[in-house]
């Protein structure tokens, strides 16, 4: 199961990461437990359903980052911060019962103009917070480029 230790994503995926050079490799080689993310964010049943709705956007983003040829360290940093973002989104959706809100709109609103802070942000160092903000900015740009006509 996934958990946050301090502010770092800590799951079995970290140990499974290998250098991937094969031409048929995908981001899943560096994020093998991504399908479990919605259940790791879940507090109630509705959270799981909403988490599954945002997951395809995360998968698309991670695949694009992987294809750019980022170093494993950089990719893992983006992956971990994306997982934190997902957890924070689900917390807000659950707390305010926003399950009917369009997942794409919710994603975009969560990253535009640094719109959301991760859970436990007060435990993050300045460097870690800057990395989270950097990921949000890049995810915002990605969403606008790929889904802008839907926003």
mmCIF file of the C-alpha atoms, coordinates in Angstrom:
data_MODEL
# 
_entry.id   MODEL 
# 
loop_
_atom_site.group_PDB 
_atom_site.id 
_atom_site.type_symbol 
_atom_site.label_atom_id 
_atom_site.label_alt_id 
_atom_site.label_comp_id 
_atom_site.label_asym_id 
_atom_site.label_entity_id 
_atom_site.label_seq_id 
_atom_site.pdbx_PDB_ins_code 
_atom_site.Cartn_x 
_atom_site.Cartn_y 
_atom_site.Cartn_z 
_atom_site.occupancy 
_atom_site.B_iso_or_equiv 
_atom_site.pdbx_formal_charge 
_atom_site.auth_seq_id 
_atom_site.auth_comp_id 
_atom_site.auth_asym_id 
_atom_site.auth_atom_id 
_atom_site.pdbx_PDB_model_num 
ATOM 1   C CA . UNK A 1 1   ? 0.000   0.000  0.000   1.00 0.00 ? 1   UNK A CA 1 
ATOM 2   C CA . UNK A 1 2   ? 1.140   3.547  -0.639  1.00 0.00 ? 2   UNK A CA 1 
ATOM 3   C CA . UNK A 1 3   ? 1.795   5.991  2.132   1.00 0.00 ? 3   UNK A CA 1 
ATOM 4   C CA . UNK A 1 4   ? 3.477   9.299  2.677   1.00 0.00 ? 4   UNK A CA 1 
ATOM 5   C CA . UNK A 1 5   ? 6.535   9.286  4.909   1.00 0.00 ? 5   UNK A CA 1 
ATOM 6   C CA . UNK A 1 6   ? 7.272   12.918 5.628   1.00 0.00 ? 6   UNK A CA 1 
ATOM 7   C CA . UNK A 1 7   ? 6.357   14.103 2.179   1.00 0.00 ? 7   UNK A CA 1 
ATOM 8   C CA . UNK A 1 8   ? 7.822   11.389 0.003   1.00 0.00 ? 8   UNK A CA 1 
ATOM 9   C CA . UNK A 1 9   ? 5.755   8.768  -1.759  1.00 0.00 ? 9   UNK A CA 1 
ATOM 10  C CA . UNK A 1 10  ? 6.786   5.480  -0.209  1.00 0.00 ? 10  UNK A CA 1 
ATOM 11  C CA . UNK A 1 11  ? 5.458   2.363  -1.836  1.00 0.00 ? 11  UNK A CA 1 
ATOM 12  C CA . UNK A 1 12  ? 6.680   -0.861 -3.308  1.00 0.00 ? 12  UNK A CA 1 
ATOM 13  C CA . UNK A 1 13  ? 7.145   0.927  -6.627  1.00 0.00 ? 13  UNK A CA 1 
ATOM 14  C CA . UNK A 1 14  ? 10.340  2.577  -5.447  1.00 0.00 ? 14  UNK A CA 1 
ATOM 15  C CA . UNK A 1 15  ? 12.040  -0.777 -5.072  1.00 0.00 ? 15  UNK A CA 1 
ATOM 16  C CA . UNK A 1 16  ? 10.714  -2.074 -8.395  1.00 0.00 ? 16  UNK A CA 1 
ATOM 17  C CA . UNK A 1 17  ? 12.114  0.789  -10.464 1.00 0.00 ? 17  UNK A CA 1 
ATOM 18  C CA . UNK A 1 18  ? 14.737  -0.394 -12.901 1.00 0.00 ? 18  UNK A CA 1 
ATOM 19  C CA . UNK A 1 19  ? 16.650  1.297  -15.637 1.00 0.00 ? 19  UNK A CA 1 
ATOM 20  C CA . UNK A 1 20  ? 14.501  0.951  -18.696 1.00 0.00 ? 20  UNK A CA 1 
ATOM 21  C CA . UNK A 1 21  ? 16.084  1.118  -22.120 1.00 0.00 ? 21  UNK A CA 1 
ATOM 22  C CA . UNK A 1 22  ? 13.778  -1.120 -24.162 1.00 0.00 ? 22  UNK A CA 1 
ATOM 23  C CA . UNK A 1 23  ? 11.905  0.574  -26.974 1.00 0.00 ? 23  UNK A CA 1 
ATOM 24  C CA . UNK A 1 24  ? 8.597   -0.902 -25.804 1.00 0.00 ? 24  UNK A CA 1 
ATOM 25  C CA . UNK A 1 25  ? 8.982   0.492  -22.285 1.00 0.00 ? 25  UNK A CA 1 
ATOM 26  C CA . UNK A 1 26  ? 6.315   2.732  -20.778 1.00 0.00 ? 26  UNK A CA 1 
ATOM 27  C CA . UNK A 1 27  ? 5.983   4.951  -17.743 1.00 0.00 ? 27  UNK A CA 1 
ATOM 28  C CA . UNK A 1 28  ? 4.529   1.925  -15.918 1.00 0.00 ? 28  UNK A CA 1 
ATOM 29  C CA . UNK A 1 29  ? 8.038   0.531  -15.638 1.00 0.00 ? 29  UNK A CA 1 
ATOM 30  C CA . UNK A 1 30  ? 8.762   3.430  -13.262 1.00 0.00 ? 30  UNK A CA 1 
ATOM 31  C CA . UNK A 1 31  ? 5.275   3.677  -11.742 1.00 0.00 ? 31  UNK A CA 1 
ATOM 32  C CA . UNK A 1 32  ? 4.159   0.032  -11.522 1.00 0.00 ? 32  UNK A CA 1 
ATOM 33  C CA . UNK A 1 33  ? 1.569   0.608  -8.786  1.00 0.00 ? 33  UNK A CA 1 
ATOM 34  C CA . UNK A 1 34  ? -0.237  3.521  -10.427 1.00 0.00 ? 34  UNK A CA 1 
ATOM 35  C CA . UNK A 1 35  ? -3.436  1.483  -10.754 1.00 0.00 ? 35  UNK A CA 1 
ATOM 36  C CA . UNK A 1 36  ? -3.520  1.285  -6.951  1.00 0.00 ? 36  UNK A CA 1 
ATOM 37  C CA . UNK A 1 37  ? -3.341  5.056  -6.451  1.00 0.00 ? 37  UNK A CA 1 
ATOM 38  C CA . UNK A 1 38  ? -7.130  5.600  -6.292  1.00 0.00 ? 38  UNK A CA 1 
ATOM 39  C CA . UNK A 1 39  ? -7.459  3.068  -3.480  1.00 0.00 ? 39  UNK A CA 1 
ATOM 40  C CA . UNK A 1 40  ? -4.540  4.690  -1.631  1.00 0.00 ? 40  UNK A CA 1 
ATOM 41  C CA . UNK A 1 41  ? -6.370  8.029  -1.732  1.00 0.00 ? 41  UNK A CA 1 
ATOM 42  C CA . UNK A 1 42  ? -9.731  6.538  -0.736  1.00 0.00 ? 42  UNK A CA 1 
ATOM 43  C CA . UNK A 1 43  ? -11.538 7.375  2.448   1.00 0.00 ? 43  UNK A CA 1 
ATOM 44  C CA . UNK A 1 44  ? -15.027 6.374  1.280   1.00 0.00 ? 44  UNK A CA 1 
ATOM 45  C CA . UNK A 1 45  ? -16.330 4.422  -1.719  1.00 0.00 ? 45  UNK A CA 1 
ATOM 46  C CA . UNK A 1 46  ? -17.075 7.566  -3.744  1.00 0.00 ? 46  UNK A CA 1 
ATOM 47  C CA . UNK A 1 47  ? -13.417 8.612  -3.422  1.00 0.00 ? 47  UNK A CA 1 
ATOM 48  C CA . UNK A 1 48  ? -12.337 5.457  -5.234  1.00 0.00 ? 48  UNK A CA 1 
ATOM 49  C CA . UNK A 1 49  ? -14.660 6.144  -8.146  1.00 0.00 ? 49  UNK A CA 1 
ATOM 50  C CA . UNK A 1 50  ? -13.509 9.746  -8.459  1.00 0.00 ? 50  UNK A CA 1 
ATOM 51  C CA . UNK A 1 51  ? -9.854  8.716  -8.167  1.00 0.00 ? 51  UNK A CA 1 
ATOM 52  C CA . UNK A 1 52  ? -10.353 6.322  -11.066 1.00 0.00 ? 52  UNK A CA 1 
ATOM 53  C CA . UNK A 1 53  ? -11.744 9.208  -13.126 1.00 0.00 ? 53  UNK A CA 1 
ATOM 54  C CA . UNK A 1 54  ? -8.637  11.383 -12.673 1.00 0.00 ? 54  UNK A CA 1 
ATOM 55  C CA . UNK A 1 55  ? -6.139  8.551  -13.116 1.00 0.00 ? 55  UNK A CA 1 
ATOM 56  C CA . UNK A 1 56  ? -6.148  8.539  -16.962 1.00 0.00 ? 56  UNK A CA 1 
ATOM 57  C CA . UNK A 1 57  ? -4.987  12.172 -16.985 1.00 0.00 ? 57  UNK A CA 1 
ATOM 58  C CA . UNK A 1 58  ? -2.137  11.265 -14.637 1.00 0.00 ? 58  UNK A CA 1 
ATOM 59  C CA . UNK A 1 59  ? -1.212  8.285  -16.792 1.00 0.00 ? 59  UNK A CA 1 
ATOM 60  C CA . UNK A 1 60  ? -1.109  10.421 -19.936 1.00 0.00 ? 60  UNK A CA 1 
ATOM 61  C CA . UNK A 1 61  ? 1.062   13.010 -18.193 1.00 0.00 ? 61  UNK A CA 1 
ATOM 62  C CA . UNK A 1 62  ? 3.489   10.418 -16.842 1.00 0.00 ? 62  UNK A CA 1 
ATOM 63  C CA . UNK A 1 63  ? 3.743   8.692  -20.218 1.00 0.00 ? 63  UNK A CA 1 
ATOM 64  C CA . UNK A 1 64  ? 4.628   12.006 -21.836 1.00 0.00 ? 64  UNK A CA 1 
ATOM 65  C CA . UNK A 1 65  ? 7.265   12.724 -19.184 1.00 0.00 ? 65  UNK A CA 1 
ATOM 66  C CA . UNK A 1 66  ? 8.697   9.240  -19.658 1.00 0.00 ? 66  UNK A CA 1 
ATOM 67  C CA . UNK A 1 67  ? 8.864   9.686  -23.431 1.00 0.00 ? 67  UNK A CA 1 
ATOM 68  C CA . UNK A 1 68  ? 10.731  12.974 -22.984 1.00 0.00 ? 68  UNK A CA 1 
ATOM 69  C CA . UNK A 1 69  ? 13.589  10.948 -21.565 1.00 0.00 ? 69  UNK A CA 1 
ATOM 70  C CA . UNK A 1 70  ? 13.689  12.483 -18.101 1.00 0.00 ? 70  UNK A CA 1 
ATOM 71  C CA . UNK A 1 71  ? 16.181  10.955 -15.730 1.00 0.00 ? 71  UNK A CA 1 
ATOM 72  C CA . UNK A 1 72  ? 14.717  8.376  -13.386 1.00 0.00 ? 72  UNK A CA 1 
ATOM 73  C CA . UNK A 1 73  ? 15.307  10.698 -10.417 1.00 0.00 ? 73  UNK A CA 1 
ATOM 74  C CA . UNK A 1 74  ? 13.399  13.553 -12.048 1.00 0.00 ? 74  UNK A CA 1 
ATOM 75  C CA . UNK A 1 75  ? 10.614  11.267 -13.228 1.00 0.00 ? 75  UNK A CA 1 
ATOM 76  C CA . UNK A 1 76  ? 10.224  9.799  -9.733  1.00 0.00 ? 76  UNK A CA 1 
ATOM 77  C CA . UNK A 1 77  ? 10.013  13.298 -8.267  1.00 0.00 ? 77  UNK A CA 1 
ATOM 78  C CA . UNK A 1 78  ? 7.198   14.187 -10.681 1.00 0.00 ? 78  UNK A CA 1 
ATOM 79  C CA . UNK A 1 79  ? 5.487   10.852 -10.029 1.00 0.00 ? 79  UNK A CA 1 
ATOM 80  C CA . UNK A 1 80  ? 5.611   11.272 -6.265  1.00 0.00 ? 80  UNK A CA 1 
ATOM 81  C CA . UNK A 1 81  ? 4.291   14.821 -6.401  1.00 0.00 ? 81  UNK A CA 1 
ATOM 82  C CA . UNK A 1 82  ? 1.531   13.780 -8.801  1.00 0.00 ? 82  UNK A CA 1 
ATOM 83  C CA . UNK A 1 83  ? 0.476   11.133 -6.294  1.00 0.00 ? 83  UNK A CA 1 
ATOM 84  C CA . UNK A 1 84  ? 0.403   13.833 -3.581  1.00 0.00 ? 84  UNK A CA 1 
ATOM 85  C CA . UNK A 1 85  ? -1.714  16.038 -5.841  1.00 0.00 ? 85  UNK A CA 1 
ATOM 86  C CA . UNK A 1 86  ? -4.180  13.210 -6.402  1.00 0.00 ? 86  UNK A CA 1 
ATOM 87  C CA . UNK A 1 87  ? -4.521  12.612 -2.685  1.00 0.00 ? 87  UNK A CA 1 
ATOM 88  C CA . UNK A 1 88  ? -5.094  16.300 -2.035  1.00 0.00 ? 88  UNK A CA 1 
ATOM 89  C CA . UNK A 1 89  ? -7.727  16.502 -4.775  1.00 0.00 ? 89  UNK A CA 1 
ATOM 90  C CA . UNK A 1 90  ? -9.578  13.481 -3.425  1.00 0.00 ? 90  UNK A CA 1 
ATOM 91  C CA . UNK A 1 91  ? -9.461  14.910 0.105   1.00 0.00 ? 91  UNK A CA 1 
ATOM 92  C CA . UNK A 1 92  ? -11.082 18.126 -1.128  1.00 0.00 ? 92  UNK A CA 1 
ATOM 93  C CA . UNK A 1 93  ? -13.654 16.318 -3.266  1.00 0.00 ? 93  UNK A CA 1 
ATOM 94  C CA . UNK A 1 94  ? -14.572 14.112 -0.316  1.00 0.00 ? 94  UNK A CA 1 
ATOM 95  C CA . UNK A 1 95  ? -14.698 16.910 2.266   1.00 0.00 ? 95  UNK A CA 1 
ATOM 96  C CA . UNK A 1 96  ? -16.929 19.105 0.094   1.00 0.00 ? 96  UNK A CA 1 
ATOM 97  C CA . UNK A 1 97  ? -18.840 16.251 -1.592  1.00 0.00 ? 97  UNK A CA 1 
ATOM 98  C CA . UNK A 1 98  ? -17.855 17.426 -5.071  1.00 0.00 ? 98  UNK A CA 1 
ATOM 99  C CA . UNK A 1 99  ? -18.231 14.009 -6.692  1.00 0.00 ? 99  UNK A CA 1 
ATOM 100 C CA . UNK A 1 100 ? -20.355 15.431 -9.517  1.00 0.00 ? 100 UNK A CA 1 
ATOM 101 C CA . UNK A 1 101 ? -17.711 17.977 -10.500 1.00 0.00 ? 101 UNK A CA 1 
ATOM 102 C CA . UNK A 1 102 ? -16.031 17.239 -13.822 1.00 0.00 ? 102 UNK A CA 1 
ATOM 103 C CA . UNK A 1 103 ? -12.679 15.548 -13.061 1.00 0.00 ? 103 UNK A CA 1 
ATOM 104 C CA . UNK A 1 104 ? -10.824 17.486 -15.768 1.00 0.00 ? 104 UNK A CA 1 
ATOM 105 C CA . UNK A 1 105 ? -12.125 20.803 -14.449 1.00 0.00 ? 105 UNK A CA 1 
ATOM 106 C CA . UNK A 1 106 ? -11.180 19.769 -10.916 1.00 0.00 ? 106 UNK A CA 1 
ATOM 107 C CA . UNK A 1 107 ? -7.656  18.837 -12.030 1.00 0.00 ? 107 UNK A CA 1 
ATOM 108 C CA . UNK A 1 108 ? -7.189  22.106 -13.847 1.00 0.00 ? 108 UNK A CA 1 
ATOM 109 C CA . UNK A 1 109 ? -8.577  24.201 -10.987 1.00 0.00 ? 109 UNK A CA 1 
ATOM 110 C CA . UNK A 1 110 ? -6.262  22.355 -8.600  1.00 0.00 ? 110 UNK A CA 1 
ATOM 111 C CA . UNK A 1 111 ? -3.092  23.308 -10.463 1.00 0.00 ? 111 UNK A CA 1 
ATOM 112 C CA . UNK A 1 112 ? -3.868  26.663 -12.083 1.00 0.00 ? 112 UNK A CA 1 
ATOM 113 C CA . UNK A 1 113 ? -2.099  29.512 -10.294 1.00 0.00 ? 113 UNK A CA 1 
ATOM 114 C CA . UNK A 1 114 ? -0.789  27.107 -7.636  1.00 0.00 ? 114 UNK A CA 1 
ATOM 115 C CA . UNK A 1 115 ? -4.395  26.404 -6.669  1.00 0.00 ? 115 UNK A CA 1 
ATOM 116 C CA . UNK A 1 116 ? -3.887  23.572 -4.182  1.00 0.00 ? 116 UNK A CA 1 
ATOM 117 C CA . UNK A 1 117 ? -1.449  22.652 -1.460  1.00 0.00 ? 117 UNK A CA 1 
ATOM 118 C CA . UNK A 1 118 ? -0.659  19.007 -0.814  1.00 0.00 ? 118 UNK A CA 1 
ATOM 119 C CA . UNK A 1 119 ? -1.862  17.363 2.365   1.00 0.00 ? 119 UNK A CA 1 
ATOM 120 C CA . UNK A 1 120 ? 0.764   17.795 5.085   1.00 0.00 ? 120 UNK A CA 1 
ATOM 121 C CA . UNK A 1 121 ? 2.424   20.631 3.149   1.00 0.00 ? 121 UNK A CA 1 
ATOM 122 C CA . UNK A 1 122 ? 3.509   22.171 6.431   1.00 0.00 ? 122 UNK A CA 1 
ATOM 123 C CA . UNK A 1 123 ? 5.872   19.206 6.890   1.00 0.00 ? 123 UNK A CA 1 
ATOM 124 C CA . UNK A 1 124 ? 7.558   19.845 3.524   1.00 0.00 ? 124 UNK A CA 1 
ATOM 125 C CA . UNK A 1 125 ? 10.874  21.602 3.122   1.00 0.00 ? 125 UNK A CA 1 
ATOM 126 C CA . UNK A 1 126 ? 11.110  24.613 0.841   1.00 0.00 ? 126 UNK A CA 1 
ATOM 127 C CA . UNK A 1 127 ? 12.871  22.463 -1.766  1.00 0.00 ? 127 UNK A CA 1 
ATOM 128 C CA . UNK A 1 128 ? 10.126  19.836 -1.634  1.00 0.00 ? 128 UNK A CA 1 
ATOM 129 C CA . UNK A 1 129 ? 7.407   22.464 -1.863  1.00 0.00 ? 129 UNK A CA 1 
ATOM 130 C CA . UNK A 1 130 ? 9.129   24.072 -4.846  1.00 0.00 ? 130 UNK A CA 1 
ATOM 131 C CA . UNK A 1 131 ? 9.265   20.668 -6.559  1.00 0.00 ? 131 UNK A CA 1 
ATOM 132 C CA . UNK A 1 132 ? 5.525   20.214 -5.963  1.00 0.00 ? 132 UNK A CA 1 
ATOM 133 C CA . UNK A 1 133 ? 4.754   23.665 -7.371  1.00 0.00 ? 133 UNK A CA 1 
ATOM 134 C CA . UNK A 1 134 ? 6.998   22.964 -10.379 1.00 0.00 ? 134 UNK A CA 1 
ATOM 135 C CA . UNK A 1 135 ? 5.099   19.735 -11.064 1.00 0.00 ? 135 UNK A CA 1 
ATOM 136 C CA . UNK A 1 136 ? 1.761   21.554 -10.782 1.00 0.00 ? 136 UNK A CA 1 
ATOM 137 C CA . UNK A 1 137 ? 2.879   24.208 -13.270 1.00 0.00 ? 137 UNK A CA 1 
ATOM 138 C CA . UNK A 1 138 ? 4.026   21.566 -15.707 1.00 0.00 ? 138 UNK A CA 1 
ATOM 139 C CA . UNK A 1 139 ? 0.815   19.570 -15.254 1.00 0.00 ? 139 UNK A CA 1 
ATOM 140 C CA . UNK A 1 140 ? -1.215  22.733 -15.819 1.00 0.00 ? 140 UNK A CA 1 
ATOM 141 C CA . UNK A 1 141 ? 0.638   23.341 -19.081 1.00 0.00 ? 141 UNK A CA 1 
ATOM 142 C CA . UNK A 1 142 ? 0.106   19.708 -20.088 1.00 0.00 ? 142 UNK A CA 1 
ATOM 143 C CA . UNK A 1 143 ? -3.636  19.880 -19.379 1.00 0.00 ? 143 UNK A CA 1 
ATOM 144 C CA . UNK A 1 144 ? -3.967  23.096 -21.336 1.00 0.00 ? 144 UNK A CA 1 
ATOM 145 C CA . UNK A 1 145 ? -2.015  21.701 -24.317 1.00 0.00 ? 145 UNK A CA 1 
ATOM 146 C CA . UNK A 1 146 ? -3.858  18.377 -24.485 1.00 0.00 ? 146 UNK A CA 1 
ATOM 147 C CA . UNK A 1 147 ? -7.301  19.173 -23.110 1.00 0.00 ? 147 UNK A CA 1 
ATOM 148 C CA . UNK A 1 148 ? -7.569  22.955 -23.415 1.00 0.00 ? 148 UNK A CA 1 
ATOM 149 C CA . UNK A 1 149 ? -10.579 22.839 -25.708 1.00 0.00 ? 149 UNK A CA 1 
ATOM 150 C CA . UNK A 1 150 ? -12.456 20.891 -23.023 1.00 0.00 ? 150 UNK A CA 1 
ATOM 151 C CA . UNK A 1 151 ? -11.661 23.282 -20.178 1.00 0.00 ? 151 UNK A CA 1 
# 
